[in-house]
Amino acid sequence: MSKLAGGALLHSVTIDRDSDVPIYRQLEASLRRLILDGSLAAGQKLPSTRELAQDLGISRITVTNVYDQIIAEGYATARTGSGTFVADGLDTEAFPRIRTPKHQSRTADVEISDRARALTGTKAAARYGKIDPFRPGVPALDHFPAKLWGKYLSEAITQEDRHGMSYGEFKGSLALRHEIARHLRDARGMKVEADRIIITSGAQQAFVLIAFVLLERGDTVWYEDPGHVAGRDVMQFMGANVAPVPIDDEGLDLDHAIRTQPRPSLIFTTPSHQQPLGTTMSLGRRLALLNHAQDASAWIIEDDYDSEFRFRGRPLPALAALDGAERVLYTGTFSKSMFAAMRLGYVVVPTALADSFAQARNLLGQNSSTVVEEAMARFMKDGRFVEHIRKMRKLYRARRDVLMQALATHCPDVLTPETTDAGMHLVAWLRDGVDDEIAHRALLEAGIDSLPLSVYCQTPFARQALVLGFSGVDEADISRLVRRVGEVLRTLPR
Ligand SMILES: Cc1ncc(COP(=O)(O)O)c(C=O)c1O
């Protein structure tokens, strides 16, 4: 008697309902693969169409059509009255395949560098995929002037000058670097020449370039804890000793770092709006940090990822604006102020480093598009960028207010939010005893995309919290969603 394929088959077939590939095609492909790689042996009986349809939660007609198809292709045969079977006599050994020992994952079986192996554990992949409400760092994409931006993109590609369709300029578009220099002067109090600006495909590429140009294996990097995950993982990947520095109410705790950590080569900080806690670094701390960096001959990364959005008063100028000694590498991104898919950012580097950065940008892959650079330069020159930021600042303040109100109404017993006067997210403390990772997963199942504070932490934090992004959620939906958050959190064990 043929063995029924049920268990093995059902565990190996996954249907992705969000995929653009139709379900019948996904199922066909899975069955072909299982037959070719020997997971389904010759003569083995396939589950009945009813059973498979039920287990996968798809229609029986779909399964029947798929079985008909793989029978027509010769992968299976139908025996009247007894069911569908994997075809006999298929020489599956003849098919090239990746041999994976059952007990090992594919990555473990292939020879890759130690560097690449160290990357397997990174939590920085959370930003990929579908966006659900409250994911931190997502702008109001529904309010982005997409048509207008399309016009700028189209002009950038149809201009007479065809140079713009090639690799562009060594440090990135000069026109864009001039616009960024002007913006940094007006908005961040920085006096920089376009020569010191290197265009990147986002802050992340800037971190990679910084680590590549400035770090030796084993160097110490002081890194805010909790802090930005993807930047931290880059430093670790480059072989640095990433030393956690806690945050106090003035920002990165400099005294603690001096007392407890080895001398740093590099210091990573988000002074305008600490990621994720939201603290603004005090002026005193800024000056002390700059002094210390100069004495220690250390470089500082100032990640100014969302400083455009401050809801009360004027922002403190950038740390880089106080930096008379050129120790600060200032990173900016358009992922928050425009949208992440444009992959555009920049790093302002000390004069002495500008050429090394341009060389590294060239050899490590010039990841930004010259066409997008040109479009952005014009968008800024015409005042569109400042106009968009102004609108978003107002909108995000309104969304923050609605979220705070909704949390007070629907979640007073389960979440205690920190007030925030800036940015795109807030931190909300969970009740004692509730694990933030568990809360995050339970909410994700309910379609709510908060992040657990623990994801940002190198060392365990005293309290558990959720990081809730408000910028990307329509005000009209916030109350209903927050009510749902409360319902889910009340079901969790303490
Ligand atoms: C703290 C911080 N820095 C920088 C970035 C921007 O990354 P990128 O410019 O590569 O999109 C993010 C985005 O998630 C962030 O949260």
The ligand as an SDF file (V2000), in Angstrom:
LIG
                    3D

 16 16  0  0  0  0  0  0  0  0999 V2000
   17.3240   55.9210   13.5980 C   0  0  0  0  0  0  0  0  0  0  0  0
   17.2350   55.7400   12.1160 C   0  0  0  0  0  0  0  0  0  0  0  0
   18.2270   56.1980   11.3450 N   0  0  0  0  0  0  0  0  0  0  0  0
   18.1680   56.0930   10.0030 C   0  0  0  0  0  0  0  0  0  0  0  0
   17.1150   55.4840    9.3770 C   0  0  0  0  0  0  0  0  0  0  0  0
   16.9830   55.5490    7.8810 C   0  0  0  0  0  0  0  0  0  0  0  0
   17.4380   54.5340    7.1710 O   0  0  0  0  0  0  0  0  0  0  0  0
   17.4720   54.7430    5.5880 P   0  0  0  0  0  0  0  0  0  0  0  0
   17.8300   56.1690    5.2910 O   0  0  0  0  0  0  0  0  0  0  0  0
   18.5490   53.8030    5.1370 O   0  0  0  0  0  0  0  0  0  0  0  0
   16.1290   54.3870    5.0500 O   0  0  0  0  0  0  0  0  0  0  0  0
   16.0880   54.9470   10.1250 C   0  0  0  0  0  0  0  0  0  0  0  0
   14.9820   54.2430    9.4480 C   0  0  0  0  0  0  0  0  0  0  0  0
   14.4220   53.3100    9.8750 O   0  0  0  0  0  0  0  0  0  0  0  0
   16.1400   55.0970   11.5340 C   0  0  0  0  0  0  0  0  0  0  0  0
   15.1360   54.6550   12.3070 O   0  0  0  0  0  0  0  0  0  0  0  0
  1  2  1  0
  2  3  1  0
  2 15  2  0
  3  4  2  0
  4  5  1  0
  5  6  1  0
  5 12  2  0
  6  7  1  0
  7  8  1  0
  8  9  2  0
  8 10  1  0
  8 11  1  0
 12 13  1  0
 12 15  1  0
 13 14  2  0
 15 16  1  0
M  END
$$$$
